[in-house]
């Protein structure tokens, strides 16, 4: 299971840690890491194997 977010990387990962759900996910991807402005673009990149 994965998280794909258009939020800031540090914020998204910190929330997952504080809510104690980080370990449930294989990976957490954020738009900033991949220089995309929309979550849809990020998901498209991930589905096309750009991770």
matplotlib code that plots the C-alpha trace (Angstrom):
import matplotlib.pyplot as plt

x = [0.0, 1.3, 0.6, 0.6, 0.2, 0.6, 1.6, 5.1, 7.3, 8.4, 4.8, 3.2, 5.8, 5.7, 1.9, 2.2, 4.7, 2.8, -0.4, 1.6, 0.6, 4.0, 4.8, 1.6, 2.9, 5.5, 6.3, 5.2, 5.5, 5.0, 4.6, 7.6, 9.9, 9.0, 8.5, 4.9, 2.3, -0.7, -1.3, -2.7, 0.6, 2.5, 0.3, 0.8, 4.5, 4.4, 2.1, 4.5, 7.4, 9.2, 9.8]
y = [0.0, 3.5, 7.1, 9.6, 13.2, 16.7, 17.9, 18.7, 15.7, 16.4, 17.2, 14.1, 11.8, 13.4, 13.1, 9.4, 8.9, 10.8, 8.9, 5.7, 4.6, 5.0, 1.3, 0.2, 1.6, 0.3, 3.9, 7.5, 9.6, 13.4, 15.7, 17.8, 14.8, 14.3, 18.0, 17.6, 20.2, 17.9, 14.6, 13.1, 13.8, 12.1, 9.0, 8.9, 8.9, 6.2, 4.0, 4.4, 3.1, 6.5, 5.7]
z = [0.0, -0.8, -0.1, -2.9, -1.8, -3.2, 0.3, 1.4, 1.8, 5.4, 6.5, 5.0, 6.4, 9.8, 10.0, 9.1, 11.8, 14.5, 13.6, 13.8, 10.3, 8.5, 8.9, 7.1, 3.8, 1.4, 0.4, 0.7, -2.4, -2.6, -5.6, -4.5, -4.7, -8.4, -9.3, -10.1, -9.2, -9.2, -7.4, -10.7, -12.4, -9.5, -9.7, -13.5, -13.1, -10.4, -12.5, -15.5, -13.4, -12.8, -9.1]

ax = plt.figure().add_subplot(projection="3d")
ax.plot(x, y, z, "-o")
ax.set_aspect("equal")
plt.show()
